Amino acid sequence: MRRFEAIVFDFDGVILESVDLKARAFRRLFAAYPDQLESIVQLHLRQGGLSRYEKFRRIYADLLHLPLSDEEVARLDTAFAALVAEEMATCRYVPGARAFIERRAGECPLFVASGTPERELQAVVAARGLTPYFTGVYGSPPAKVQLLRTILRQLGASPSAVLFIGDSIPDYDAALETGVEFVGRVPAGEPSPFPAEQTLLVRDLLELEAWWSQQGLY
């Protein structure tokens, strides 16, 4: 196999094991709606690649059936950021993630494309000492597909020469729409949301590192 010209990483669930802590934040944020709470948390988990702003809109429209003002979005955003800030600084890495990033940074440009608000994402990446490894760290409000297109324009690369590592159907859909190659991360013991016959699945980035070596991609 040829080498990839660039690698793009989702953040939550691909670099940091932060999906569950953000699920806890959604649970606390919407604790006043106990009848809808499990549906709210499941929406967050199923739609991991979406920005939290889009999740707020879907929660209010589809589950709470309430209007959502710009002021309420701002309140939810501030409250959510406060709930996760401290834990993001100490959250453990996905097994093998940091070593994989450090190795690949010497081989090709690396990017982050996440649904987390961009300024917040860049602050977490900096706090974890990862900024030097990445050519670009991009977050919401642009949707994931727009972020991938921005990266492709920045590189001037063919989509098939770029790999995107994600952990949700919105990640997979964005890769499919832009034509980039995709690897799906599915933690051990969890069901895969991806079409297995079309997707390379790994339990973590230790497993991806082993695959990388087997394919002779060094």
FILONU-818296 format. One record per atom (N, C-alpha, C): residue in three letters; x, y, z. Coordinates in steps of 0.02 Angstrom, whole numbers, padded with zeros to 5 digits, always signed. Atoms other than C-alpha are relative to their C-alpha. Last residue first. Example, Ala and Ser with C-alpha at 12.3 -4.5 7.8 and 13.67 -1.06 7.14 Angstrom:
! FILONU-818296
SER-00042-00059-00003 SER+00684-00053+00357 SER-00039+00055+00037 ALA+00045-00059+00000 ALA+00615-00225+00390 ALA+00045+00060+00000 
***
This chain:
! FILONU-818296
TYR-00053-00041-00030 TYR+00320+00159+00379 TYR+00042+00031-00054 LEU+00012-00071+00013 LEU+00163+00102+00286 LEU+00054+00044+00032 GLY-00061-00030+00024 GLY+00218-00079+00271 GLY-00005+00074-00014 GLN+00009-00025+00069 GLN+00041-00144+00283 GLN+00063+00031-00028 GLN+00013+00056+00045 GLN+00083-00250+00435 GLN-00006+00021-00073 SER-00062+00037+00010 SER+00161-00100+00521 SER-00009-00058-00048 TRP-00045-00045+00038 TRP+00007+00008+00498 TRP+00065-00037-00017 TRP+00022+00003+00070 TRP-00104-00136+00556 TRP+00047+00040-00044 ALA-00018+00067+00024 ALA-00003-00147+00718 ALA-00019-00009-00073 GLU-00073+00001+00009 GLU-00015+00042+00741 GLU+00023-00068-00026 LEU-00014-00034+00062 LEU-00203+00032+00713 LEU+00075+00001-00015 GLU+00019+00046+00054 GLU-00216-00099+00849 GLU+00012+00032-00068 LEU-00049+00054-00002 LEU-00121+00013+00969 LEU-00013-00049-00057 LEU-00054-00018+00046 LEU-00234+00153+00907 LEU+00061-00045+00008 ASP-00037-00058-00026 ASP-00387+00073+00983 ASP+00057+00014-00047 ARG+00022-00011-00069 ARG-00516-00062+00949 ARG+00032+00062+00030 VAL-00051+00013-00049 VAL-00490-00050+00761 VAL-00028+00015+00070 LEU+00017-00015-00069 LEU-00614-00063+00618 LEU+00059-00018+00046 LEU-00049+00028-00045 LEU-00571-00053+00433 LEU-00017+00022+00071 THR-00038-00042-00046 THR-00734-00009+00349 THR+00052-00041+00038 GLN-00029-00056+00035 GLN-00833-00070+00199 GLN+00051+00039+00042 GLU-00029+00023+00063 GLU-00884-00245+00252 GLU+00035+00057-00037 ALA-00063+00036-00011 ALA-00907-00186+00431 ALA+00034-00019-00066 PRO+00007+00058+00045 PRO-01039-00055+00389 PRO+00066-00038-00003 PHE-00024-00006+00069 PHE-01008+00056+00541 PHE-00017-00062-00041 PRO+00052-00034+00039 PRO-01104+00078+00704 PRO+00014-00001-00075 SER-00023-00046+00052 SER-00996-00057+00786 SER-00059+00034-00034 PRO+00022+00014+00068 PRO-01059-00133+00947 PRO+00026+00052-00049 GLU+00055-00043+00022 GLU-00951-00108+01102 GLU-00021-00018-00071 GLY+00062+00016-00034 GLY-00848-00245+01186 GLY-00059+00043-00021 ALA+00013+00071-00012 ALA-00679-00173+01137 ALA-00065-00009+00038 PRO-00030+00029-00060 PRO-00691+00009+01085 PRO-00020-00073+00010 VAL+00055+00029-00039 VAL-00741+00043+00903 VAL+00030-00032+00062 ARG-00020+00024-00066 ARG-00623+00158+00806 ARG-00063-00023+00038 GLY+00047-00010-00055 GLY-00671+00171+00623 GLY+00027-00029+00065 VAL-00009+00054-00049 VAL-00538+00195+00489 VAL-00047+00016+00058 PHE+00027-00003-00068 PHE-00584+00300+00337 PHE+00019-00062+00040 GLU+00000+00067-00029 GLU-00509+00348+00169 GLU-00020+00004+00073 VAL-00061+00018-00035 VAL-00560+00518+00101 VAL-00006-00071+00027 GLY-00042+00048+00036 GLY-00695+00533-00031 GLY+00065-00018+00034 THR-00059-00034+00027 THR-00774+00694+00035 THR+00046-00048-00038 GLU+00019-00057+00043 GLU-00949+00624+00059 GLU+00060+00033-00032 LEU+00032+00025+00060 LEU-00889+00455+00123 LEU-00016+00057-00048 ALA-00052+00032+00041 ALA-00769+00534+00247 ALA-00029-00024-00067 ALA-00041-00054+00026 ALA-00907+00648+00311 ALA+00056-00027-00044 ASP+00037-00034+00053 ASP-01026+00501+00326 ASP+00041+00056-00031 TYR+00001+00044+00059 TYR-00898+00400+00425 TYR-00035+00035-00059 ASP-00069+00002+00026 ASP-00869+00544+00546 ASP+00002-00041-00064 PRO-00014-00064+00034 PRO-01058+00573+00564 PRO+00072+00004-00027 ILE+00029-00003+00067 ILE-01072+00384+00595 ILE+00008+00068-00033 SER+00073-00009+00003 SER-00954+00392+00742 SER-00024+00000-00072 ASP+00033+00050-00043 ASP-00778+00344+00797 ASP-00076+00004-00003 GLY+00057-00025-00037 GLY-00661+00429+00675 GLY-00033-00055+00040 ILE+00013+00049-00053 ILE-00490+00410+00593 ILE-00056+00028+00044 PHE+00037-00029-00056 PHE-00480+00504+00427 PHE-00016-00056+00050 LEU+00034+00046-00045 LEU-00347+00454+00300 LEU-00034+00038+00057 VAL+00008-00025-00069 VAL-00294+00564+00155 VAL-00041-00051+00039 ALA-00066-00001-00031 ALA-00223+00502-00011 ALA-00002+00023+00072 SER-00019+00069-00013 SER-00396+00452-00076 SER+00069-00005+00032 PRO+00033+00028-00059 PRO-00451+00633-00057 PRO+00022-00071+00018 SER+00056+00041+00020 SER-00317+00691-00180 SER-00034-00029+00062 ALA-00009+00073+00007 ALA-00209+00822-00100 ALA-00062-00032-00029 GLY-00001+00010+00072 GLY-00199+01012-00119 GLY+00008-00074-00018 LEU-00052+00047+00022 LEU-00154+01009+00065 LEU+00008+00000-00076 GLN-00064-00021-00029 GLN-00251+01164+00119 GLN+00057-00044-00026 ARG-00022-00060+00037 ARG-00393+01121+00000 ARG+00068+00023+00025 LEU-00018+00021+00068 LEU-00404+00945+00072 LEU+00024+00059-00041 ILE-00065+00033-00003 ILE-00400+01015+00249 ILE+00024-00022-00069 THR-00050-00051-00014 THR-00542+01136+00212 THR+00070-00030+00001 ARG-00011-00036+00064 ARG-00642+00995+00132 ARG+00052+00056+00009 LEU-00040+00043+00043 LEU-00618+00890+00289 LEU+00014+00035-00067 LEU-00069+00001-00026 LEU-00678+01034+00398 LEU+00045-00043-00044 GLN-00031-00063+00019 GLN-00831+01058+00287 GLN+00072+00003+00025 VAL-00015+00005+00071 VAL-00875+00873+00305 VAL+00033+00064-00025 LYS-00059+00042+00013 LYS-00857+00887+00493 LYS+00017-00004-00074 ALA+00014+00071-00006 ALA-00980+01032+00506 ALA+00062-00039-00020 PRO+00009+00037+00062 PRO-00912+01208+00530 PRO-00012-00074+00012 PRO+00064+00020+00027 PRO-00952+01273+00706 PRO-00002-00032-00069 SER+00063-00031+00020 SER-00849+01178+00755 SER+00004+00076+00012 GLY+00060+00020-00035 GLY-00669+01119+00766 GLY-00061+00036-00027 TYR+00062-00032+00021 TYR-00504+01123+00673 TYR-00060-00028+00037 VAL+00048+00026-00049 VAL-00328+01088+00734 VAL-00065+00037-00011 GLY+00061-00039-00011 GLY-00202+01109+00593 GLY-00045-00035+00049 THR-00002-00055+00048 THR-00023+01054+00554 THR-00061+00045+00008 PHE+00055-00010+00048 PHE-00024+00948+00711 PHE+00012+00061-00045 TYR+00007+00057+00046 TYR+00121+00874+00809 TYR-00049+00012-00056 PRO-00055+00005+00049 PRO+00177+01035+00892 PRO-00008-00055-00051 THR+00001-00050+00054 THR+00002+01061+00968 THR+00057-00008-00049 LEU+00006+00031+00066 LEU+00000+00898+01067 LEU+00007+00049-00058 GLY-00066+00001+00032 GLY+00061+00954+01238 GLY+00001-00028-00070 ARG-00025+00069+00001 ARG-00101+00903+01326 ARG+00068-00005-00035 ALA-00010+00021-00070 ALA-00139+01085+01371 ALA+00028-00071+00004 ALA-00060-00033-00026 ALA-00112+01135+01189 ALA+00015-00023+00071 VAL-00057+00028+00036 VAL-00236+01006+01124 VAL+00065+00030+00026 VAL-00011+00067-00027 VAL-00360+01059+01258 VAL+00061-00032-00033 ALA-00025-00007-00068 ALA-00343+01243+01212 ALA+00015-00068+00031 GLN-00070-00019+00004 GLN-00359+01204+01027 GLN+00031+00009+00069 LEU-00039+00056+00023 LEU-00521+01111+01060 LEU+00074+00016-00002 GLU-00002+00047-00056 GLU-00595+01254+01162 GLU+00044-00061-00018 ARG-00044-00031-00049 ARG-00553+01378+01024 ARG+00009-00046+00060 GLU-00071-00002+00020 GLU-00624+01262+00892 GLU+00046+00029+00053 PRO-00013-00069+00021 PRO-00789+01215+00974 PRO+00076+00011-00009 THR-00011-00045-00056 THR-00789+01023+00987 THR+00012+00071-00026 GLY+00061-00038-00013 GLY-00859+00935+00834 GLY+00005+00046+00059 SER+00042+00020-00056 SER-00683+00883+00787 SER-00064+00042+00002 ALA+00065-00026+00022 ALA-00562+00884+00641 ALA-00052-00026+00049 VAL+00059+00019-00040 VAL-00383+00864+00703 VAL-00060+00033-00032 PHE+00052-00050-00014 PHE-00240+00867+00577 PHE-00049-00029+00050 LEU+00055+00025-00041 LEU-00076+00777+00544 LEU-00048+00057+00015 PRO+00039-00049-00039 PRO+00049+00814+00406 PRO-00058-00034+00036 CYS+00046-00039+00041 CYS+00157+00664+00354 CYS-00036+00051+00043 GLU+00010+00031+00065 GLU+00297+00548+00414 GLU-00044+00042-00047 GLY-00062-00003+00038 GLY+00373+00629+00568 GLY-00007-00026-00071 ALA-00016-00071+00011 ALA+00202+00668+00640 ALA+00065+00008-00039 ARG+00024-00022+00065 ARG+00157+00484+00615 ARG+00018+00073-00015 ARG-00034+00034+00055 ARG+00267+00426+00757 ARG-00021+00028-00068 GLU-00071-00020+00000 GLU+00211+00557+00884 GLU+00037-00033-00058 ILE-00006-00069+00024 ILE+00028+00532+00838 ILE+00073+00021-00004 PHE+00016+00001+00072 PHE+00038+00343+00856 PHE+00008+00070-00029 ALA-00058+00029+00035 ALA+00128+00361+01024 ALA-00012-00001-00075 ARG-00055-00049+00000 ARG-00008+00480+01087 ARG+00061-00027-00038 ALA+00012-00060+00039 ALA-00150+00370+01029 ALA+00060+00047-00001 GLY-00042-00007+00059 GLY-00087+00199+01084 GLY-00005+00066-00036 PRO-00062+00038+00002 PRO-00229+00168+01205 PRO+00037+00006-00067 VAL+00016+00064+00032 VAL-00356+00310+01192 VAL+00065-00040-00004 TYR-00003+00008+00072 TYR-00281+00442+01304 TYR-00032-00067-00021 ARG-00051+00043+00028 ARG-00337+00468+01482 ARG-00004-00003-00076 CYS+00030+00059+00032 CYS-00437+00621+01537 CYS+00055-00043-00033 THR-00029+00061-00030 THR-00336+00739+01646 THR-00026-00064-00031 ALA-00071-00010-00013 ALA-00360+00909+01562 ALA+00034-00063+00026 MET-00036+00005+00063 MET-00526+00856+01488 MET+00075+00008+00009 GLU-00011+00070+00017 GLU-00591+00823+01664 GLU+00038-00008-00066 GLU-00051+00030-00044 GLU-00566+01004+01718 GLU+00015-00072-00020 ALA-00066-00032+00005 ALA-00655+01081+01569 ALA+00053-00036+00042 VAL-00051+00046+00027 VAL-00801+00959+01553 VAL+00071+00027+00006 LEU+00006+00068-00026 LEU-00936+01038+01662 LEU+00057-00044-00023 ALA-00022+00000-00070 ALA-00880+01218+01628 ALA-00002-00071+00028 ALA-00072-00010-00001 ALA-00892+01191+01440 ALA+00027-00003+00071 PHE-00032+00062+00021 PHE-01067+01120+01460 PHE+00075+00005+00003 ALA+00008+00049-00053 ALA-01127+01269+01561 ALA+00035-00066-00018 THR-00042-00019-00056 THR-01057+01394+01437 THR-00002-00051+00056 ASP-00070+00006+00021 ASP-01134+01304+01288 ASP+00047+00016+00058 LEU-00017+00071+00001 LEU-01302+01281+01373 LEU+00074-00010-00016 ARG+00000+00024-00069 ARG-01311+01466+01414 ARG+00021-00073+00004 ALA-00059-00028-00033 ALA-01258+01517+01238 ALA+00004-00024+00072 VAL-00059+00036+00027 VAL-01387+01400+01161 VAL+00063+00024+00035 GLU-00001+00065-00032 GLU-01519+01473+01278 GLU+00058-00042-00026 GLU-00021-00010-00070 GLU-01476+01650+01223 GLU+00004-00067+00037 ASP-00073-00009+00001 ASP-01485+01599+01040 ASP+00026+00008+00071 SER-00023-00067+00018 SER-01662+01538+01073 SER+00077+00001-00001 LEU-00069-00009-00023 LEU-01720+01357+01071 LEU+00026+00067-00025 PRO-00039-00048+00040 PRO-01906+01323+01060 PRO+00069+00008+00030 LEU+00000-00068-00028 LEU-01965+01165+01148 LEU+00038+00046-00048 HIS+00054-00035+00035 HIS-02013+00993+01084 HIS-00009+00070+00029 LEU+00034-00043-00048 LEU-01901+00912+01216 LEU-00059+00037-00030 LEU+00012+00035-00063 LEU-01847+00764+01110 LEU-00038+00042+00051 ASP+00025+00068+00008 ASP-01846+00813+00926 ASP-00019-00034+00065 ALA+00050+00009+00052 ALA-01830+01003+00924 ALA-00032-00069+00002 TYR+00058-00043-00012 TYR-01743+01036+01090 TYR-00055-00012-00051 ILE+00030+00016-00064 ILE-01627+00887+01079 ILE-00063+00041+00011 ARG+00038+00062+00009 ARG-01594+00914+00894 ARG-00035-00020+00064 ARG+00057-00014+00044 ARG-01544+01096+00920 ARG-00043-00063-00008 PHE+00049-00040-00037 PHE-01434+01053+01070 PHE-00063+00012-00042 LYS+00033+00046-00047 LYS-01350+00915+00968 LYS-00052+00038+00042 GLU+00049+00039+00039 GLU-01315+01039+00828 GLU-00037-00049+00045 TYR+00053-00047+00019 TYR-01234+01156+00954 TYR-00054-00036-00040 ARG+00050+00000-00053 ARG-01138+01008+01029 ARG-00056+00050-00015 SER-00015-00051-00050 SER-01052+00986+00862 SER-00054-00001+00055 LEU+00033-00065+00007 LEU-01087+00822+00775 LEU+00024+00049+00053 GLY-00037-00046+00043 GLY-00961+00680+00766 GLY-00032+00068-00009 GLY-00061-00026-00030 GLY-01030+00589+00918 GLY+00036+00051-00043 GLN-00019-00054+00046 GLN-01204+00569+00846 GLN+00064+00035+00024 ARG+00008+00022+00070 ARG-01246+00401+00924 ARG+00027+00051-00049 LEU-00044+00055+00014 LEU-01174+00447+01095 LEU-00003-00022-00073 HIS-00070-00021-00004 HIS-01254+00619+01106 HIS+00047-00056-00021 LEU-00010-00042+00058 LEU-01422+00552+01047 LEU+00073+00024-00002 GLN-00009+00044+00058 GLN-01407+00414+01175 GLN+00010+00039-00064 VAL-00068+00028-00004 VAL-01381+00542+01314 VAL+00014-00045-00060 ILE-00048-00054+00011 ILE-01535+00639+01260 ILE+00071-00028+00000 SER+00002-00014+00072 SER-01641+00481+01246 SER+00051+00054-00018 GLU-00035+00054+00034 GLU-01588+00431+01421 GLU+00002+00010-00075 LEU-00072-00001-00013 LEU-01636+00601+01489 LEU+00038-00055-00037 GLN-00035+00000+00065 GLN-01806+00620+01407 GLN+00075-00012+00008 ASP+00035+00045+00046 ASP-01914+00574+01557 ASP+00036-00006-00067 PRO-00015+00071-00013 PRO-01788+00650+01678 PRO-00033-00047-00050 TYR+00046+00035+00045 TYR-01794+00825+01600 TYR+00009-00075+00007 ALA+00068-00024-00013 ALA-01719+00938+01736 ALA-00052-00035-00044 ALA+00028+00037-00057 ALA-01559+00833+01728 ALA-00072+00021+00016 PHE+00072+00008+00014 PHE-01523+00906+01555 PHE-00035-00040+00056 LEU+00027-00060+00031 LEU-01350+00979+01591 LEU-00076-00004-00009 ARG+00007-00052-00051 ARG-01306+00840+01713 ARG-00033+00063-00029 ARG+00046+00025-00051 ARG-01340+00701+01587 ARG-00012+00054+00054 PHE+00068-00006+00028 PHE-01257+00799+01447 PHE-00052-00021+00052 ALA+00016-00072+00002 ALA-01102+00819+01557 ALA-00070+00011-00029 ARG+00018-00020-00068 ARG-01102+00632+01596 ARG-00019+00074+00002 ALA+00067+00027-00011 ALA-01105+00597+01408 ALA-00024+00018+00071 LYS+00046-00047+00032 LYS-00958+00716+01391 LYS-00072-00025+00005 LEU+00003-00059-00043 LEU-00863+00612+01519 LEU-00046+00053-00030 ASP+00041+00012-00059 ASP-00911+00455+01424 ASP-00004+00061+00045 VAL+00070+00007+00019 VAL-00846+00517+01256 VAL-00044-00007+00061 SER+00041-00054-00029 SER-00682+00582+01328 SER-00074-00006-00017 GLU+00058+00040-00019 GLU-00564+00435+01301 GLU-00050+00046+00036 LEU+00014+00006-00071 LEU-00443+00553+01214 LEU-00062-00042+00012 ILE-00062-00020-00034 ILE-00366+00536+01041 ILE-00009-00005+00075 VAL-00054+00021+00045 VAL-00501+00437+00949 VAL+00068+00018+00030 GLY+00007+00069+00017 GLY-00649+00440+01069 GLY+00051-00026-00049 ASP+00032+00039-00054 ASP-00660+00629+01073 ASP-00009-00072-00024 PHE-00033-00010-00065 PHE-00535+00700+00947 PHE-00030-00045+00055 ASP+00050-00026-00046 ASP-00570+00653+00766 ASP+00033+00004+00069 PHE+00027+00034-00059 PHE-00405+00627+00682 PHE-00061+00037+00026 VAL+00045-00043-00039 VAL-00348+00675+00507 VAL-00030-00042+00056 ILE+00046+00036-00043 ILE-00197+00593+00426 ILE-00040+00050+00040 ALA+00020-00035-00061 ALA-00099+00662+00279 ALA-00048-00044+00038 GLU-00031-00066+00002 GLU-00008+00605+00121 GLU-00018+00041+00061 PHE+00048-00054+00002 PHE-00048+00422+00156 PHE+00037+00067+00001 ARG+00006-00040-00061 ARG+00085+00296+00112 ARG-00055+00051-00009 ARG-00035-00064-00001 ARG+00055+00178-00032 ARG-00008+00034+00068 MET+00042-00060+00000 MET+00000+00000+00000 MET+00044+00062+00000 
***
